[in-house]
Amino acid sequence: MPHLTLQYTANLSETDVPQTLRRINQTVFESGMFEEGDIKTRAVAVPVFLVGTEDRPRAFVHLTVAMAQRGPAVERAMADALSRVLVHAVGEHSGFKTQVCVEVVHVDTTCYVKVEVER
């Protein structure tokens, strides 16, 4: 843990998603809260979406960070740092208004199991 899921609208085709995931992982690792090998990210393009009600080009990027509770101050700092990464990743070349969101959700660690298997 943590598990990070990046959802982004398919019209952000110029965004370098693998590089964005690398930046996210690096930011999370540099927080000092997690071991390097425990940080897991994945990206999901959202092909069908609607932002608002007006018929004009818009986009969104939503990063969900699932982790054990760390306290409001730490979680806010993590969300702020990750939102800066995302703004940098998509803000320069999207060509239209893009909403960037980071959501920290808490995993109940009493119901979470992690097993490492090597083959």
N, C-alpha and C positions, 0 to 999 in steps of 0.2 A: 504494500500500500504506500503511496496513494495510487488511485486509478483515475486517469484523466481522459475524458471523452470530449473531443472537439467536434462540434457540429457546425457546418458552414454551408451557406447557400451555393448552389452549383454555378451561379453567375460570378463567383469569385475565382474564375478559372485561372487568372494570372498569379494567384497566391501560390507560393512554393510551400505546399503543405508538409512535405518531409522536413524541410528546413525549419518550419514553424514548430513542428513537434520536437525537433532537436533543441530549439531555443526554450521551449516550455520545460523540457526535461532538465536542461542546464539551470534554469531559474529555480526550479524546485530543488534540485540537488544543492545549489549554492545557498539555499535557505538553512542548510545544516540540520534539517529535521528528518531527513530520510536517507537511507543507504542508496547508492547509485543504482544497484540492480533491482531495487524494489519499486522504482518509478516506472509506471506503465501508462503509455498514452496510445490513443487510437483516434483516428479521424473518420468522420462519416459525412459525405457530401449529401445534402438534402436537395434532391432533384425537383421536388414540387413544394412550393412554399408561397406564402403571401405575407407581406409586411404592410400593415395598415389597410386602408380601404381605397386609396388613390391608385390609379393606373399609371405608375411611374417606376423607374428602376430603383430598387432598394435591395439591401442584403443584410444578413446578420451572421455573426459568429458567436457561438455559445459554448463556453468551456465549463464542463461540470467536473469539479474536483471532489472525489469521494475519498475521505480520510477520517481517521479517528479524531475525536474532539481534541482541540489544542487550546481552546479559549478564544473568546471573541477578538482580542487584540491581535493574536498571532494569525488567526484565520483571515482577518481583514487585511493584514499586511501581505499575506500570501495572495489574496484576491487582487489587491492593488498591483503587486509586482507582475502577476500573470496578465492582467488587463493591459499593462504597458507593452508587454511582449506582443500581444495580439493586435493592439492598435498599430504598432510598428509593422507588423507582418502584413496587415491588410489595408491600412490607411493610405499608403502611398500610391496605389495604382488601381483602386476599385472603380473610380470614375463616377460613383454615386454614393448616396448616403448609406453607410453601413453601421448597424448597431453592434456593439461589442459588449458581451456580457460574460461575467465569471460568476459561477455559483458554487459555493462550498457546501457540500452535503456531508452529514456525519454517518459513519458506518458504526453500527453497534458491534463492537469487537467481541462481544460474548457470543455472537451468532456468525462470526466470520472465521473461515478456516483457510489456511494457506499451506499447501504442500508443494515442495519442490521435488521434481522427478528428473533424474538424469538417465539418459539411455544411450 
